[in-house]
Amino acid sequence: MAAPGARSCSLSGLLSVQTSLEYALLDAVTQEEKASLVYQYLQKVDGWEQDLSVPEFPEGLEWLNTEESISIYKDLCGKVVVLDFFTYCCINCIHLLPDLHALEHTYSDKDGLLIVGVHSAKFPNEKVLDNIKSAVLRYNITHPVVNDAEASLWQELEVSCWPTLVILGPRGNMLFSLVGEGHKDKLFLYISIALKYYKDRGQIKDNKIGIKLYKDSLTPSPLLFPGKVTVDHVSSRLVIADTGHHRILVVWKNGQIQYSIGGPSPGRKDGIFSESTFNSPQGVAIRNNIIYVADTENHLIRKIDLEAEMVSTVAGIGIQGTDKEGGANGEEQPISSPWDVVFGRSGSEAQGDDILWIAMAGTHQIWALLLDCGRLPKKNELKKGTCLRFAGSGNEENRNNAYPHKAGFAQPSGLSVASEDPWSCLFVADSESSTVRTVALKDGAVKHLVGGERDPMNLFAFGDVDGVGISAKLQHPLGVTWDKKRNLLYVADSYNHKIKVVDPKTKNCSTLAGTGDASNIVGSSFTESTFNEPGGLCIGENGQLLYVADTNNHQIKVLDLETKTVSVLPVFRSESAVVDGPILAEKQTLPKLPKSAPGIRLSPVAASPGQTLQFKLRLDLPSGTKLTEGAPSCWFLSAEGNEWLLQGQIPSGEIQSISNQPTISLQIPGDCVSLEAVLSISVFLYYCSTDSSACMMKGILFSQPLQITNTQQGYIAPVELKYIF
């Protein structure tokens, strides 16, 4: 429905007159000249006999960040409105958001401006409201967003590109359109003059729109949209990009935080850990206590020195770059939305990893940062610190080519390296083409592995099909990791909510884990467990465990490739953790025991406030087996309904040996909320046969009833937790 006396039409009705304005603006020198041209343009457009009117939002659409649905011709009457046609996976749409944030910071609804996001999905997965909710939270979108799942408004206006901005006057009349990213100056010019023009005519209203932010309804969690995870193969640690909290976590493999760097708010600052900040970091790579970070929305590569407890910038200038060649020193080289990083070698003569490969999603390319002097294929010797393109023309395509600079990627988002022969390549999760590609390390040749189709311009060949090569279909994969032990590649098939496995020799691609449902179920097997847009993954424990950043479930899931079981890595803080800045109140998330895990209820124990209870683990493994070295065997405490019991306690610990009877201590708090409680002690053991031919994970739950009394109990003998597996 259009406004009375108006004509509903497409953006083409603005094309000729706005094109004339933009040519005139190119010749204008001063800001005053530009403002005058836009003012005259508005006089012309506003004087048309009939407005170019947008259709009303269809009834029944789902809305976010509002108290109720919004009408263009009722609620937005008297406002200058920016309609942002976007889809949340699109890197160009992501690049536009800082401009919209800045616009909202300058003008409010009281000033007469309102931005409305019109989500018009590319992928089927993006039509689901819960997934849009996650994106709204992840990208800190605070203006109203409507889920136009069938793209009805997009089609009515004949929008053809993500992102597209349509600027409306106070009668719902179309004034301007801006296609693509990079129009910040023009956007601010158009909005400022439109507000002035209609205020001069008394047509701007200062009423407030009922905003109800979706993020205000969420409960805090230890992780928020973790994007990537990697293993420190030297020590028993993981590095997690806690993207939504804008921080990097270094955790022991039982989930205990060793370092928390950055967060909870975005920023861009180097220095000591307590001062350093990030903005939606994604890819992480660790070597010798040095972590490299793809600081995505800062358009930087950062370096974290764990020994010096310092953060520095090694590539990027802090604003989005458009250079598609590179070649400058890293700190002087503009880059655009780096999404993943992985170590590599510049050639067979290199003594160690001397290159950081970068998935440069913003320019649809693969770049390299020289960590030492070296050379790339067909390049002369390069200085340490040089940052430059390795593969990709910069055009958004699914184009394979023996010449790396003629190949085309479409938002590469995940990298893994297989340096050994016969592979000797980078694996690339090319998200917008829904493919996995390879880049040869010796000459940069780009080849297809699985997914997509042969037409390099078709970026809509997606689906969920197991198969070989091009017959296999993926949907916006964001992560890959190479399993050197098995010569297999694991893929985070993000929008299919699955983990898939690819044999690069046969090009066979099949589902490893996940049902395809976007949910959070830890089942008794891979095929009964579910994920929600997993974004990254890595291999640890000599190929036994696969760690998955289950992004929209705000978790790290652990897949045991030997036993085919799934668990959740709890992330918790200890008193010794090096924490930068305030940490949000975190709800402890415990891994779920396998369904087959036995439960043992112990005899009640009486204790008084301040007393310490000790529990000794007396566990016997089957004959001919041993604990798996490096695997995260551990124990956890919980007290459902009586969480006060765990305040100030050490809630978990590693089990490195069972022969010395590990001891768990619990001090009864001085302020007791209840006189009765049940303490649960969950034990997870990873063990294998002595010849390592078979490995498994087992669990057991001990339940200890407690009776709290003010009568001093004196010495309490340690409680033995006995079990024979």
C-alpha positions in Angstrom: 0.0 0.0 0.0 1.4 3.4 -1.0 0.5 6.8 0.5 -2.7 8.4 -0.8 -2.1 10.4 -3.9 1.3 8.8 -4.5 2.6 6.4 -7.1 4.3 3.2 -6.0 7.3 2.5 -8.2 10.8 1.1 -8.3 14.2 2.8 -7.8 14.5 3.3 -11.5 12.2 6.3 -11.1 15.1 8.1 -9.3 17.8 7.0 -11.6 18.0 9.9 -14.1 17.5 12.8 -11.7 19.9 11.4 -9.1 22.5 10.7 -11.7 22.4 14.3 -12.8 22.9 15.4 -9.1 25.9 13.1 -8.7 27.6 14.4 -11.8 27.1 17.9 -10.5 28.5 17.0 -7.1 31.7 15.8 -8.8 32.3 19.3 -10.1 31.5 21.0 -6.8 34.5 22.2 -4.8 33.3 23.4 -1.5 30.9 21.8 1.0 28.6 24.8 0.6 28.3 24.1 -3.1 27.5 20.5 -2.5 24.9 21.4 0.1 23.3 23.8 -2.2 23.1 21.3 -5.1 21.4 18.7 -2.8 18.9 21.3 -1.5 18.0 22.3 -5.1 17.6 18.6 -5.9 15.2 18.1 -3.1 13.2 21.1 -4.2 12.8 19.5 -7.6 12.0 16.0 -6.3 9.6 17.3 -3.6 7.8 19.4 -6.2 6.8 16.5 -8.3 3.0 16.2 -8.8 3.1 12.7 -7.3 5.6 11.3 -4.9 7.7 8.3 -5.7 6.4 6.2 -2.9 7.6 3.0 -1.4 5.1 0.2 -0.6 4.0 -0.3 3.0 5.7 -3.1 4.9 3.6 -6.2 4.4 1.6 -7.4 7.4 2.8 -10.3 9.4 6.5 -9.7 9.1 8.8 -10.4 12.0 10.4 -7.4 13.7 13.5 -7.0 15.9 14.5 -4.2 18.2 11.0 -2.7 18.3 8.1 -2.9 20.7 5.8 -3.7 17.8 5.7 -3.8 14.0 6.3 -0.4 12.3 4.3 1.3 9.5 6.0 3.6 7.1 2.8 5.7 6.7 1.8 5.8 10.4 4.8 5.4 12.7 7.4 6.9 10.3 5.4 9.8 9.1 7.4 13.0 9.7 10.8 11.2 9.7 13.6 11.0 7.3 14.1 7.2 7.0 17.0 5.1 5.7 16.0 1.7 4.6 19.1 -0.6 4.6 18.5 -3.6 2.4 21.0 -6.2 3.7 21.7 -9.8 4.3 23.8 -10.6 7.3 26.5 -12.8 5.6 27.5 -10.2 3.1 30.9 -8.6 3.8 29.8 -5.4 2.0 26.8 -5.1 4.3 29.0 -5.6 7.3 31.4 -2.9 6.0 28.4 -0.5 5.8 27.4 -0.9 9.5 30.0 1.5 10.9 28.6 4.2 8.7 25.1 3.6 9.9 26.3 3.5 13.6 28.0 6.9 13.0 24.8 8.3 11.4 22.7 7.1 14.4 25.2 8.7 16.8 24.9 12.0 15.0 21.1 12.1 14.5 18.4 10.4 16.6 14.7 9.8 16.1 14.1 13.1 18.0 16.1 14.8 15.3 13.9 13.2 12.7 16.0 10.3 11.5 15.3 6.6 11.7 17.2 3.7 10.2 15.3 0.5 9.4 17.2 -2.7 8.4 15.3 -4.6 5.8 16.8 -8.1 5.9 16.5 -9.7 2.5 18.2 -13.1 2.7 20.5 -14.6 0.1 20.7 -18.0 1.7 17.7 -20.0 3.1 19.4 -20.2 6.5 19.3 -16.4 6.6 15.5 -16.3 6.4 15.2 -17.8 9.9 14.4 -15.2 12.5 16.6 -16.8 15.2 19.6 -16.5 12.9 18.9 -12.9 12.2 18.6 -12.3 15.9 22.1 -13.7 16.3 23.4 -11.4 13.6 21.7 -8.3 15.1 23.4 -9.1 18.4 26.8 -10.0 16.8 27.0 -6.7 14.8 25.5 -4.5 17.6 22.6 -3.4 15.4 20.3 -1.2 17.5 17.8 0.1 15.0 14.6 -1.7 14.0 15.1 -4.7 11.7 12.3 -6.4 9.7 12.7 -9.9 8.4 11.4 -9.6 4.8 12.1 -13.4 4.2 10.5 -13.4 0.8 12.2 -10.2 -0.2 8.8 -8.6 -1.2 9.9 -5.0 -0.7 13.2 -5.8 -2.4 11.3 -7.0 -5.5 8.7 -4.2 -5.4 11.5 -1.6 -5.5 13.6 -3.7 -7.9 16.6 -3.7 -5.6 19.5 -5.6 -7.3 22.4 -5.5 -4.9 23.4 -6.0 -1.2 23.7 -3.5 0.4 21.3 -0.9 -1.0 20.2 2.2 1.0 16.9 3.9 0.1 16.4 7.3 1.8 12.8 8.4 2.3 11.2 11.7 3.1 8.6 12.3 5.8 5.7 11.2 3.5 7.4 7.9 2.6 8.6 9.5 -0.6 11.8 8.2 -2.1 14.6 10.8 -2.2 17.9 8.9 -2.9 19.4 5.5 -3.2 22.9 4.4 -2.6 24.2 1.0 -3.9 27.1 -0.8 -2.3 29.5 0.3 0.4 31.9 3.3 0.7 29.4 6.2 0.4 29.7 7.6 4.0 30.3 11.2 3.0 27.5 11.2 0.5 25.2 9.5 3.0 25.8 12.1 5.6 25.4 14.9 3.1 22.1 13.6 1.8 20.7 13.1 5.4 21.8 16.4 6.8 20.3 18.4 3.9 17.1 16.3 3.9 16.6 17.0 7.6 17.2 20.7 7.1 15.0 20.9 4.0 12.0 19.3 5.7 12.5 21.1 9.0 12.4 24.4 7.1 9.0 23.3 5.9 7.8 22.1 9.3 7.4 18.5 8.2 9.8 16.8 10.7 8.3 15.3 13.9 10.3 14.7 17.0 8.3 11.8 18.4 10.2 8.7 19.6 9.9 5.3 18.1 9.3 2.4 20.5 12.7 0.7 20.6 13.2 -2.6 22.5 16.6 -4.0 22.0 16.9 -7.7 21.5 20.3 -7.8 23.3 18.7 -6.6 26.5 16.7 -9.9 26.8 19.8 -12.1 26.7 21.4 -13.7 29.8 25.2 -13.4 30.1 27.4 -16.3 28.9 31.1 -17.1 29.1 31.4 -16.9 25.3 29.5 -14.7 22.8 29.6 -15.8 19.2 33.0 -17.4 19.3 34.3 -17.2 15.7 37.5 -19.3 15.6 39.5 -21.6 17.8 43.0 -23.0 17.5 45.3 -25.4 19.4 48.6 -24.6 21.0 50.4 -27.8 20.1 53.3 -27.1 22.5 51.2 -26.7 25.7 47.8 -27.9 26.7 46.0 -24.7 25.6 43.4 -23.4 23.2 43.1 -19.9 21.9 39.5 -18.7 21.3 38.3 -15.7 19.4 35.5 -14.7 21.7 34.2 -12.5 18.9 31.0 -11.1 20.5 32.9 -10.1 23.7 35.7 -8.5 21.5 38.4 -10.5 23.3 40.9 -13.3 22.9 40.9 -16.1 25.5 43.7 -18.4 26.2 42.3 -21.4 28.1 43.7 -24.7 29.4 42.1 -27.7 27.8 39.8 -28.2 30.8 38.3 -24.7 29.9 40.0 -22.7 32.7 41.0 -19.2 31.5 44.7 -18.4 31.6 44.5 -15.1 29.8 41.6 -12.8 28.8 42.7 -10.0 26.5 40.4 -7.2 25.4 36.6 -6.8 25.8 33.9 -6.6 26.7 33.4 -3.5 24.5 35.0 -3.0 21.0 38.1 -0.7 20.6 41.4 -0.4 18.9 44.3 0.0 21.2 47.8 -1.6 21.6 49.8 -1.9 24.7 49.7 -3.9 27.9 46.9 -6.4 28.3 44.9 -4.2 30.7 44.7 -1.5 28.0 44.4 -3.5 24.8 41.2 -3.7 22.9 39.8 -5.5 19.8 36.8 -5.2 17.5 35.1 -8.5 16.6 38.3 -10.6 16.2 38.1 -13.8 14.2 41.1 -15.9 13.1 43.8 -16.8 15.6 47.1 -18.6 15.2 49.6 -19.4 18.0 53.3 -20.2 18.0 55.9 -19.9 20.7 53.7 -17.8 23.0 52.9 -15.4 20.2 49.3 -15.2 18.9 48.4 -13.5 15.7 44.8 -12.2 15.5 42.6 -11.3 12.5 41.1 -8.2 14.2 38.3 -8.1 11.6 36.3 -5.0 12.2 39.4 -3.0 13.0 40.9 -4.1 9.6 44.1 -5.1 11.4 46.4 -8.0 12.1 47.4 -7.9 15.8 50.2 -9.7 17.7 49.8 -10.9 21.3 53.0 -11.6 23.2 52.0 -13.8 26.1 55.4 -13.6 27.8 55.6 -9.8 27.6 51.8 -9.4 28.1 51.7 -6.9 25.2 49.6 -6.4 22.2 50.8 -4.7 19.0 49.7 -4.1 15.4 51.6 -5.8 12.6 49.4 -5.1 9.6 46.7 -2.6 8.7 46.1 1.1 9.5 42.8 0.8 11.4 40.5 1.8 8.6 39.1 -0.3 5.7 41.5 -0.5 2.8 40.7 -0.8 -0.9 44.2 -1.8 -2.1 44.2 -5.1 -3.8 47.9 -5.4 -4.5 49.7 -4.6 -1.2 53.5 -4.7 -0.9 54.1 -2.1 1.8 55.3 -2.8 5.3 52.5 -4.3 7.3 51.9 -1.3 9.6 51.6 1.0 6.6 49.5 -1.4 4.5 45.7 -0.9 4.5 43.8 -4.1 4.6 40.1 -5.1 4.6 38.3 -7.4 7.0 40.8 -10.2 7.6 38.8 -13.2 8.7 41.3 -16.0 9.3 45.1 -16.5 9.7 47.4 -19.5 9.6 51.1 -20.1 9.6 53.1 -21.3 6.6 56.5 -21.4 4.9 57.7 -19.3 2.0 59.5 -22.2 0.4 61.3 -25.5 0.9 64.4 -23.7 2.1 62.6 -22.0 4.9 63.7 -23.3 8.3 60.3 -22.7 10.0 57.0 -20.9 9.6 57.9 -17.5 8.2 54.6 -16.5 6.6 51.2 -15.6 8.0 48.5 -16.4 5.4 45.5 -14.2 5.7 41.9 -14.8 4.4 41.2 -11.2 3.3 37.4 -11.4 3.2 36.9 -7.7 2.4 38.8 -7.8 -0.9 38.0 -11.5 -1.7 41.7 -12.5 -1.7 44.4 -14.5 0.1 47.2 -12.3 1.4 50.6 -13.0 3.0 52.4 -11.2 5.9 56.2 -12.0 5.9 57.2 -12.8 9.5 60.8 -13.1 8.2 62.6 -12.4 5.0 61.5 -14.8 2.3 59.9 -15.1 -1.1 56.5 -16.0 -2.6 56.2 -17.8 -6.0 57.3 -15.7 -8.9 58.4 -12.9 -6.4 61.8 -11.5 -5.6 63.1 -11.7 -2.0 60.7 -9.9 0.3 61.6 -8.0 3.4 60.3 -9.0 6.9 57.0 -7.3 7.6 55.9 -7.0 3.9 52.1 -7.5 3.5 50.8 -8.3 0.0 48.4 -10.3 -2.1 49.1 -13.9 -2.9 46.0 -15.0 -4.8 42.8 -13.5 -6.0 42.0 -10.7 -8.4 39.7 -8.9 -6.0 36.6 -9.6 -8.0 33.9 -11.5 -6.1 33.9 -14.7 -8.1 34.2 -18.5 -8.0 37.0 -18.5 -10.5 39.8 -21.1 -10.6 43.0 -20.4 -12.5 46.6 -21.5 -12.7 47.6 -17.9 -12.4 46.8 -16.9 -8.8 46.1 -13.2 -9.6 43.5 -14.1 -12.2 41.6 -16.4 -9.8 38.6 -15.1 -8.0 37.3 -15.7 -4.5 34.1 -14.7 -2.8 34.6 -13.7 0.8 37.2 -16.3 1.9 36.7 -16.9 5.6 38.6 -20.0 6.7 42.2 -21.3 6.1 44.2 -24.4 6.8 47.5 -25.5 5.5 48.8 -28.9 4.4 52.5 -28.2 3.8 53.4 -31.9 3.2 53.5 -33.6 -0.2 51.5 -34.5 -2.2 49.1 -31.8 -0.9 51.4 -28.7 -0.4 48.5 -26.3 -0.4 46.2 -23.9 1.4 42.6 -25.0 1.9 40.2 -22.1 1.7 36.6 -22.0 2.9 35.2 -19.6 0.3 31.9 -18.7 2.0 30.0 -16.7 -0.5 30.6 -19.2 -3.3 29.8 -22.1 -0.9 33.0 -23.9 -2.0 36.2 -25.2 -0.6 39.2 -24.3 -2.8 42.9 -25.1 -2.8 45.8 -22.7 -3.4 49.1 -24.4 -4.4 52.0 -23.3 -2.2 54.6 -23.8 -5.0 52.9 -21.6 -7.6 49.7 -20.2 -6.3 47.4 -22.1 -8.7 43.8 -22.0 -7.4 41.7 -25.2 -7.9 38.2 -26.3 -7.0 37.8 -29.1 -4.3 34.1 -29.3 -3.4 30.9 -27.3 -3.7 29.6 -24.6 -6.0 29.4 -25.0 -9.7 31.5 -24.4 -12.8 30.1 -21.0 -13.7 32.5 -18.6 -11.9 29.8 -15.9 -11.7 27.2 -18.0 -10.1 27.4 -17.5 -6.3 24.0 -19.1 -5.6 25.1 -22.8 -6.1 24.6 -23.8 -2.5 22.7 -26.6 -0.7 23.3 -29.5 1.6 24.3 -32.5 -0.5 27.0 -35.1 0.3 28.8 -36.1 -2.9 32.0 -35.8 -5.0 33.5 -32.6 -6.2 31.0 -30.3 -7.8 28.1 -32.6 -7.0 28.6 -31.9 -3.3 26.9 -28.8 -2.0 27.7 -26.6 1.0 26.0 -23.5 2.4 28.3 -20.6 3.4 31.2 -22.6 4.9 33.3 -20.5 7.3 36.1 -22.8 8.5 38.4 -25.6 7.5 41.1 -27.6 9.3 43.5 -30.3 8.0 43.9 -33.6 9.7 47.4 -34.6 8.9 47.0 -38.0 10.6 44.2 -39.1 8.4 44.8 -36.9 5.3 41.3 -35.5 5.7 39.9 -32.0 5.7 37.1 -31.0 8.1 34.7 -28.2 7.1 32.5 -26.0 9.2 29.5 -26.0 6.8 28.1 -23.1 8.7 24.6 -22.4 7.3 23.9 -26.2 7.1 24.8 -26.4 10.8 27.0 -29.4 10.1 30.6 -30.5 10.3 31.6 -32.2 7.0 34.7 -34.2 6.1 36.4 -34.1 2.7 38.9 -36.6 1.2 41.0 -34.3 -1.0 42.3 -37.4 -3.0 38.8 -38.5 -4.1 37.0 -35.1 -3.5 34.3 -37.0 -1.6 32.5 -34.7 0.8 30.2 -36.3 3.5 28.5 -35.3 6.8 30.5 -36.0 9.9 28.4 -34.5 12.6 25.1 -32.5 12.9 21.6 -33.1 11.8 21.1 -29.9 9.8 18.9 -28.4 12.5 20.0 -25.2 14.1 19.9 -26.2 17.7 22.1 -27.2 20.6 21.9 -30.9 21.4 24.8 -32.9 22.7 23.7 -36.4 21.7 25.3 -39.8 22.3 26.8 -39.7 18.8 27.9 -37.3 16.1 24.8 -37.8 14.1 22.5 -37.1 17.1 24.3 -33.8 18.1 23.5 -30.4 16.6 25.2 -27.1 15.9 24.2 -23.6 15.1 26.3 -21.8 12.5 29.7 -23.3 13.5 32.3 -20.8 12.3 35.7 -22.4 13.0 37.4 -25.6 14.0 40.8 -27.1 14.7 42.5 -30.5 15.3 44.2 -31.3 18.6 45.6 -34.2 20.6 47.4 -35.8 17.6 44.2 -36.0 15.6 41.9 -37.4 18.3 39.9 -34.3 19.2 38.2 -31.8 16.9 37.4 -28.5 18.6 34.5 -26.6 17.0 33.5 -23.0 17.6 29.7 -23.4 17.6 29.2 -19.8 17.1 25.5 -19.2 17.6 25.4 -21.6 20.5 28.1 -19.6 22.2 30.2 -22.7 22.9 33.2 -24.7 22.0 32.2 -28.3 21.3 34.7 -31.1 21.4 34.3 -34.0 19.0 36.2 -37.2 19.9 37.1 -38.6 16.5 37.9 -42.0 18.0 34.8 -42.6 20.2 32.5 -40.5 18.0 31.2 -38.6 21.1 30.5 -34.9 21.6 31.0 -32.8 24.7 31.0 -29.0 25.5 34.2 -27.3 26.7 33.3 -25.3 29.9 34.9 -21.9 30.0 35.5 -20.5 33.4 37.7 -18.1 35.3 40.3 -18.9 38.0 41.9 -16.5 40.5 45.2 -16.8 38.6 43.8 -15.7 35.2 45.3 -12.6 33.6 42.1 -10.7 32.9 42.0 -7.5 30.9 39.0 -5.4 31.8 35.7 -6.3 33.4 34.3 -9.8 32.7 30.5 -10.1 32.5 28.8 -12.3 35.0 29.1 -15.7 33.5 26.8 -18.6 33.8 28.8 -21.8 34.2 28.3 -24.1 31.2 29.2 -27.7 32.0 29.8 -30.4 29.4 27.1 -33.1 29.3 28.0 -36.6 30.3 27.4 -39.4 27.8 24.0 -41.0 28.2 25.7 -44.2 29.2 27.5 -42.6 32.1 26.6 -44.2 35.4 25.5 -42.2 38.4 26.5 -43.0 42.0 24.7 -41.4 45.0 26.9 -41.3 48.1 25.9 -41.4 51.7 25.1 -37.9 53.2 27.8 -35.9 54.9 27.3 -33.4 57.7 29.5 -30.3 57.6 29.5 -26.9 59.2 30.2 -23.5 57.6 33.9 -22.9 57.0 34.8 -26.6 57.0 36.6 -28.2 54.1 35.6 -31.4 52.5 38.0 -33.5 50.5 37.1 -36.0 47.8 39.6 -38.6 46.6 39.2 -40.1 43.1 39.9 -43.8 43.2 39.3 -44.8 39.6 40.4 -48.0 37.9 40.7 -48.3 34.1 40.2 -51.5 32.2 43.2 -53.8 32.0 45.5 -53.0 29.2 44.5 -49.3 29.0 46.0 -46.0 30.0 44.9 -42.3 30.1 45.3 -40.6 26.7 48.2 -38.2 26.8 47.1 -34.6 26.1 43.4 -35.4 26.1 41.3 -33.2 28.5 40.5 -35.8 31.3 39.0 -33.7 34.0 36.5 -33.2 36.8 33.8 -30.6 37.4 31.7 -29.5 40.3 28.1 -28.4 40.1 25.2 -27.8 42.5 22.0 -27.2 40.6 19.7 -25.0 42.6 22.4 -24.4 45.2 25.0 -22.5 43.2 25.9 -20.5 46.3 27.8 -23.6 47.4 30.4 -23.1 44.7 31.1 -19.4 45.3 34.9 -18.9 45.6 35.6 -22.6 44.9 37.8 -24.1 42.2 35.0 -25.7 40.0 37.2 -28.0 37.9 40.6 -29.5 37.4 42.6 -31.7 35.0 43.2 -35.4 35.7 46.7 -36.1 34.5 47.1 -39.4 36.4 44.8 -41.6 38.4 47.5 -43.6 40.2 48.1 -40.7 42.7 44.4 -40.4 43.6 43.6 -36.8 42.6 42.0 -34.8 45.5 39.1 -32.4 45.1 38.5 -29.8 47.9 35.3 -27.9 48.8 35.0 -25.4 51.6 31.5 -24.9 52.9 30.7 -21.1 52.5 30.3 -19.0 55.7 26.9 -17.7 54.5 24.8 -20.8 53.8 21.5 -20.2 51.9 20.2 -23.7 52.6 20.8 -26.4 55.2 20.6 -29.2 52.6 22.3 -29.4 49.2 23.6 -31.9 46.7 27.1 -31.5 45.3 27.6 -33.1 41.9 31.0 -34.3 40.8 31.3 -35.1 37.1 34.4 -37.0 35.9 35.5 -37.3 32.3 38.3 -39.8 31.4 39.9 -40.2 28.0 41.8 -43.5 27.8 43.1 -45.8 25.1 44.6 -49.2 24.8 48.3 -49.4 25.5 49.1 -49.9 21.8 46.8 -46.8 21.1 44.8 -48.9 18.6 41.5 -47.8 20.2 40.5 -44.7 22.3 37.4 -43.8 24.2 35.8 -41.3 26.5 33.9 -42.3 29.6 32.1 -40.3 32.3 30.7 -40.9 35.7 28.5 -38.7 38.0 28.9 -38.8 41.8 26.1 -37.1 43.8 27.1 -36.1 47.4 24.2 -35.0 49.6 25.3 -32.4 52.2 23.6 -31.6 55.5 24.7 -28.1 56.8 24.7 -27.7 60.6 26.0 -25.0 62.9 27.5 -27.7 65.2 31.2 -28.0 64.6 31.8 -31.5 63.1 35.5 -31.7 63.8 37.7 -33.8 61.5 35.8 -35.1 58.4 37.5 -38.0 56.7 38.1 -37.7 52.9 35.3 -39.1 50.8 36.4 -41.8 48.4 34.9 -41.6 44.9 35.4 -45.2 43.7 34.6 -46.6 40.3 35.9 -49.4 38.1 35.5 -48.8 34.4 
